[in-house]
Structures are given as structure tokens and as C-alpha cells.
Amino acid sequence: MNWMLLPYRRYFEFTGRSRRREYWMFVLFWVLVFVVLNALFGTNEVARTSTDFGTGFSYGSRLTGGGGAIGSLFALVSFIPALAVSVRRLHDQDRTGWLLLLMFLPFFGGFALLVLMCLEGTRGPNRYGFDPKNPNDIDVFR
């Protein structure tokens, strides 16, 4: 649980580095919150759709009532920590946080960011700070 809440404690901290564990535990926490909200306030819809190619079915889920307001408030409060932990995750690989702008590229951008978030960070210190896996490994006596 500590890893899931760490980005909230580092709310506006865009400097430094974050491990994969911190990033993916935050993503897991985000997903779990919305799964619980959907279980409590969600409605499941099966809609019959008509298109030029025939008739089909689509399935969707949406939050209703207070769940929509709670979900929106949670997303709003979590936006800055999500952005900050993503920037720090890129910093761990010695990449600039501006690469998050890839998300605006259709198809390729989201996939590229997914791959970047899965890659291991650089070992040892880099230009963004010390290695979060081993912060005591300072390159003084080598």
C-alpha cells in the first residue's frame, strides 16, 4: 500500500526518479479505485446498434449518481501525481519528461509510452538524480 500512495506524498515533485514499482503500483491503485466505484455505482449497458454494415451489440459501463462525482473528484485530485510519477519514471531511464507528449499521437504514442514505462531504469546516478534502487551507491571512490 505504501508504493500505491507514494506519488500522493510526492504530489508536485517532478524532479528525481521513480522506480517501475512506484509507477505500476500507482496505476494499480488507480484501477482498483475505479473498479470499486464501478461495482458500487456503475451501470452495465448492452446496446443494440445499427450501422451501415448491419446490426450489432455494444457493451459499456458508466458511473451514475454520486459515483460519477466521486470518480471525477478522484481523477482530478490524482491528475498531478499521475503526471509527476510519469515524468519521474521517464527520468529514471535518463529521458526527458517531455516524452509524455507522445500520448497525443494516435495509436503509436500510447503504445510507445507503455513500452517506455516498462523498461528498466539506468543503473547508478544519472542527470536526474541517484538510482532509486540503490541511493547509497555514490560514484565517489571509483
C-alpha positions as protocol buffer text, in pm:
chain_id: "A"
residue {
  index: 1
  type: MET
  ca { x: 0 y: 0 z: 0 }
}
residue {
  index: 2
  type: ASN
  ca { x: 295 y: 229 z: 67 }
}
residue {
  index: 3
  type: TRP
  ca { x: 403 y: 215 z: -300 }
}
residue {
  index: 4
  type: MET
  ca { x: 49 y: 296 z: -414 }
}
residue {
  index: 5
  type: LEU
  ca { x: 29 y: 613 z: -206 }
}
residue {
  index: 6
  type: LEU
  ca { x: 387 y: 733 z: -253 }
}
residue {
  index: 7
  type: PRO
  ca { x: 300 y: 953 z: -556 }
}
residue {
  index: 8
  type: TYR
  ca { x: 46 y: 1138 z: -339 }
}
residue {
  index: 9
  type: ARG
  ca { x: 316 y: 1215 z: -83 }
}
residue {
  index: 10
  type: ARG
  ca { x: 540 y: 1340 z: -367 }
}
residue {
  index: 11
  type: TYR
  ca { x: 246 y: 1540 z: -511 }
}
residue {
  index: 12
  type: PHE
  ca { x: 421 y: 1824 z: -700 }
}
residue {
  index: 13
  type: GLU
  ca { x: 765 y: 1662 z: -721 }
}
residue {
  index: 14
  type: PHE
  ca { x: 861 y: 1647 z: -1088 }
}
residue {
  index: 15
  type: THR
  ca { x: 1232 y: 1613 z: -1014 }
}
residue {
  index: 16
  type: GLY
  ca { x: 1415 y: 1295 z: -929 }
}
residue {
  index: 17
  type: ARG
  ca { x: 1347 y: 939 z: -1030 }
}
residue {
  index: 18
  type: SER
  ca { x: 1079 y: 677 z: -966 }
}
residue {
  index: 19
  type: ARG
  ca { x: 1109 y: 301 z: -991 }
}
residue {
  index: 20
  type: ARG
  ca { x: 883 y: 84 z: -1201 }
}
residue {
  index: 21
  type: ARG
  ca { x: 727 y: -47 z: -882 }
}
residue {
  index: 22
  type: GLU
  ca { x: 617 y: 301 z: -771 }
}
residue {
  index: 23
  type: TYR
  ca { x: 466 y: 378 z: -1112 }
}
residue {
  index: 24
  type: TRP
  ca { x: 284 y: 48 z: -1165 }
}
residue {
  index: 25
  type: MET
  ca { x: 153 y: 30 z: -807 }
}
residue {
  index: 26
  type: PHE
  ca { x: 8 y: 377 z: -855 }
}
residue {
  index: 27
  type: VAL
  ca { x: -156 y: 259 z: -1178 }
}
residue {
  index: 28
  type: LEU
  ca { x: -291 y: -49 z: -996 }
}
residue {
  index: 29
  type: PHE
  ca { x: -432 y: 172 z: -719 }
}
residue {
  index: 30
  type: TRP
  ca { x: -599 y: 393 z: -980 }
}
residue {
  index: 31
  type: VAL
  ca { x: -757 y: 89 z: -1150 }
}
residue {
  index: 32
  type: LEU
  ca { x: -872 y: -62 z: -819 }
}
residue {
  index: 33
  type: VAL
  ca { x: -1041 y: 262 z: -714 }
}
residue {
  index: 34
  type: PHE
  ca { x: -1237 y: 275 z: -1039 }
}
residue {
  index: 35
  type: VAL
  ca { x: -1325 y: -96 z: -1022 }
}
residue {
  index: 36
  type: VAL
  ca { x: -1469 y: -42 z: -673 }
}
residue {
  index: 37
  type: LEU
  ca { x: -1654 y: 272 z: -785 }
}
residue {
  index: 38
  type: ASN
  ca { x: -1792 y: 84 z: -1085 }
}
residue {
  index: 39
  type: ALA
  ca { x: -1903 y: -205 z: -862 }
}
residue {
  index: 40
  type: LEU
  ca { x: -2082 y: 35 z: -627 }
}
residue {
  index: 41
  type: PHE
  ca { x: -2221 y: 296 z: -867 }
}
residue {
  index: 42
  type: GLY
  ca { x: -2180 y: 155 z: -1215 }
}
residue {
  index: 43
  type: THR
  ca { x: -2442 y: 54 z: -1463 }
}
residue {
  index: 44
  type: ASN
  ca { x: -2373 y: -201 z: -1730 }
}
residue {
  index: 45
  type: GLU
  ca { x: -2532 y: -138 z: -2063 }
}
residue {
  index: 46
  type: VAL
  ca { x: -2582 y: -360 z: -2359 }
}
residue {
  index: 47
  type: ALA
  ca { x: -2694 y: -151 z: -2651 }
}
residue {
  index: 48
  type: ARG
  ca { x: -2816 y: -264 z: -2986 }
}
residue {
  index: 49
  type: THR
  ca { x: -2659 y: -50 z: -3252 }
}
residue {
  index: 50
  type: SER
  ca { x: -2746 y: -11 z: -3615 }
}
residue {
  index: 51
  type: THR
  ca { x: -2482 y: 79 z: -3869 }
}
residue {
  index: 52
  type: ASP
  ca { x: -2445 y: 70 z: -4243 }
}
residue {
  index: 53
  type: PHE
  ca { x: -2295 y: -277 z: -4210 }
}
residue {
  index: 54
  type: GLY
  ca { x: -2581 y: -429 z: -4014 }
}
residue {
  index: 55
  type: THR
  ca { x: -2688 y: -460 z: -3654 }
}
residue {
  index: 56
  type: GLY
  ca { x: -2450 y: -517 z: -3366 }
}
residue {
  index: 57
  type: PHE
  ca { x: -2425 y: -508 z: -2992 }
}
residue {
  index: 58
  type: SER
  ca { x: -2201 y: -293 z: -2781 }
}
residue {
  index: 59
  type: TYR
  ca { x: -2126 y: -323 z: -2413 }
}
residue {
  index: 60
  type: GLY
  ca { x: -2035 y: -36 z: -2187 }
}
residue {
  index: 61
  type: SER
  ca { x: -2023 y: 67 z: -1827 }
}
residue {
  index: 62
  type: ARG
  ca { x: -2060 y: 410 z: -1674 }
}
residue {
  index: 63
  type: LEU
  ca { x: -2073 y: 560 z: -1328 }
}
residue {
  index: 64
  type: THR
  ca { x: -2408 y: 704 z: -1225 }
}
residue {
  index: 65
  type: GLY
  ca { x: -2526 y: 928 z: -944 }
}
residue {
  index: 66
  type: GLY
  ca { x: -2271 y: 1003 z: -675 }
}
residue {
  index: 67
  type: GLY
  ca { x: -2022 y: 762 z: -831 }
}
residue {
  index: 68
  type: GLY
  ca { x: -1964 y: 992 z: -1125 }
}
residue {
  index: 69
  type: ALA
  ca { x: -1890 y: 1284 z: -894 }
}
residue {
  index: 70
  type: ILE
  ca { x: -1662 y: 1075 z: -673 }
}
residue {
  index: 71
  type: GLY
  ca { x: -1479 y: 934 z: -976 }
}
residue {
  index: 72
  type: SER
  ca { x: -1436 y: 1279 z: -1127 }
}
residue {
  index: 73
  type: LEU
  ca { x: -1306 y: 1422 z: -799 }
}
residue {
  index: 74
  type: PHE
  ca { x: -1061 y: 1131 z: -760 }
}
residue {
  index: 75
  type: ALA
  ca { x: -938 y: 1176 z: -1118 }
}
residue {
  index: 76
  type: LEU
  ca { x: -894 y: 1549 z: -1063 }
}
residue {
  index: 77
  type: VAL
  ca { x: -701 y: 1502 z: -737 }
}
residue {
  index: 78
  type: SER
  ca { x: -487 y: 1227 z: -895 }
}
residue {
  index: 79
  type: PHE
  ca { x: -400 y: 1411 z: -1217 }
}
residue {
  index: 80
  type: ILE
  ca { x: -92 y: 1596 z: -1086 }
}
residue {
  index: 81
  type: PRO
  ca { x: 53 y: 1292 z: -900 }
}
residue {
  index: 82
  type: ALA
  ca { x: -3 y: 1078 z: -1211 }
}
residue {
  index: 83
  type: LEU
  ca { x: 175 y: 1333 z: -1426 }
}
residue {
  index: 84
  type: ALA
  ca { x: 460 y: 1370 z: -1175 }
}
residue {
  index: 85
  type: VAL
  ca { x: 519 y: 996 z: -1129 }
}
residue {
  index: 86
  type: SER
  ca { x: 518 y: 951 z: -1508 }
}
residue {
  index: 87
  type: VAL
  ca { x: 780 y: 1224 z: -1550 }
}
residue {
  index: 88
  type: ARG
  ca { x: 993 y: 1073 z: -1273 }
}
residue {
  index: 89
  type: ARG
  ca { x: 957 y: 729 z: -1436 }
}
residue {
  index: 90
  type: LEU
  ca { x: 1099 y: 870 z: -1759 }
}
residue {
  index: 91
  type: HIS
  ca { x: 1374 y: 1041 z: -1560 }
}
residue {
  index: 92
  type: ASP
  ca { x: 1472 y: 701 z: -1419 }
}
residue {
  index: 93
  type: GLN
  ca { x: 1561 y: 598 z: -1775 }
}
residue {
  index: 94
  type: ASP
  ca { x: 1755 y: 922 z: -1830 }
}
residue {
  index: 95
  type: ARG
  ca { x: 1484 y: 1051 z: -2063 }
}
residue {
  index: 96
  type: THR
  ca { x: 1311 y: 1387 z: -2058 }
}
residue {
  index: 97
  type: GLY
  ca { x: 959 y: 1422 z: -1918 }
}
residue {
  index: 98
  type: TRP
  ca { x: 854 y: 1594 z: -2239 }
}
residue {
  index: 99
  type: LEU
  ca { x: 819 y: 1247 z: -2392 }
}
residue {
  index: 100
  type: LEU
  ca { x: 480 y: 1232 z: -2220 }
}
residue {
  index: 101
  type: LEU
  ca { x: 355 y: 1442 z: -2510 }
}
residue {
  index: 102
  type: LEU
  ca { x: 370 y: 1118 z: -2711 }
}
residue {
  index: 103
  type: MET
  ca { x: 28 y: 1038 z: -2565 }
}
residue {
  index: 104
  type: PHE
  ca { x: -121 y: 1285 z: -2811 }
}
residue {
  index: 105
  type: LEU
  ca { x: -6 y: 1080 z: -3109 }
}
residue {
  index: 106
  type: PRO
  ca { x: -284 y: 845 z: -3218 }
}
residue {
  index: 107
  type: PHE
  ca { x: -213 y: 471 z: -3189 }
}
residue {
  index: 108
  type: PHE
  ca { x: 168 y: 487 z: -3173 }
}
residue {
  index: 109
  type: GLY
  ca { x: 200 y: 732 z: -2885 }
}
residue {
  index: 110
  type: GLY
  ca { x: 16 y: 533 z: -2620 }
}
residue {
  index: 111
  type: PHE
  ca { x: 197 y: 214 z: -2716 }
}
residue {
  index: 112
  type: ALA
  ca { x: 535 y: 389 z: -2710 }
}
residue {
  index: 113
  type: LEU
  ca { x: 467 y: 525 z: -2360 }
}
residue {
  index: 114
  type: LEU
  ca { x: 357 y: 181 z: -2241 }
}
residue {
  index: 115
  type: VAL
  ca { x: 686 y: 35 z: -2361 }
}
residue {
  index: 116
  type: LEU
  ca { x: 885 y: 319 z: -2200 }
}
residue {
  index: 117
  type: MET
  ca { x: 710 y: 272 z: -1866 }
}
residue {
  index: 118
  type: CYS
  ca { x: 800 y: -100 z: -1870 }
}
residue {
  index: 119
  type: LEU
  ca { x: 1172 y: -52 z: -1938 }
}
residue {
  index: 120
  type: GLU
  ca { x: 1425 y: -73 z: -1657 }
}
residue {
  index: 121
  type: GLY
  ca { x: 1586 y: 247 z: -1538 }
}
residue {
  index: 122
  type: THR
  ca { x: 1952 y: 330 z: -1574 }
}
residue {
  index: 123
  type: ARG
  ca { x: 2180 y: 184 z: -1311 }
}
residue {
  index: 124
  type: GLY
  ca { x: 2364 y: 427 z: -1091 }
}
residue {
  index: 125
  type: PRO
  ca { x: 2315 y: 801 z: -1085 }
}
residue {
  index: 126
  type: ASN
  ca { x: 2210 y: 988 z: -1398 }
}
residue {
  index: 127
  type: ARG
  ca { x: 2143 y: 1356 z: -1471 }
}
residue {
  index: 128
  type: TYR
  ca { x: 1810 y: 1341 z: -1285 }
}
residue {
  index: 129
  type: GLY
  ca { x: 1940 y: 1201 z: -956 }
}
residue {
  index: 130
  type: PHE
  ca { x: 2060 y: 894 z: -773 }
}
residue {
  index: 131
  type: ASP
  ca { x: 1943 y: 542 z: -851 }
}
residue {
  index: 132
  type: PRO
  ca { x: 1621 y: 481 z: -651 }
}
residue {
  index: 133
  type: LYS
  ca { x: 1703 y: 110 z: -625 }
}
residue {
  index: 134
  type: ASN
  ca { x: 2038 y: 185 z: -460 }
}
residue {
  index: 135
  type: PRO
  ca { x: 2052 y: 551 z: -346 }
}
residue {
  index: 136
  type: ASN
  ca { x: 2369 y: 490 z: -142 }
}
residue {
  index: 137
  type: ASP
  ca { x: 2574 y: 383 z: -445 }
}
residue {
  index: 138
  type: ILE
  ca { x: 2762 y: 708 z: -495 }
}
residue {
  index: 139
  type: ASP
  ca { x: 3040 y: 709 z: -753 }
}
residue {
  index: 140
  type: VAL
  ca { x: 3297 y: 888 z: -532 }
}
residue {
  index: 141
  type: PHE
  ca { x: 3564 y: 623 z: -471 }
}
residue {
  index: 142
  type: ARG
  ca { x: 3568 y: 451 z: -811 }
}
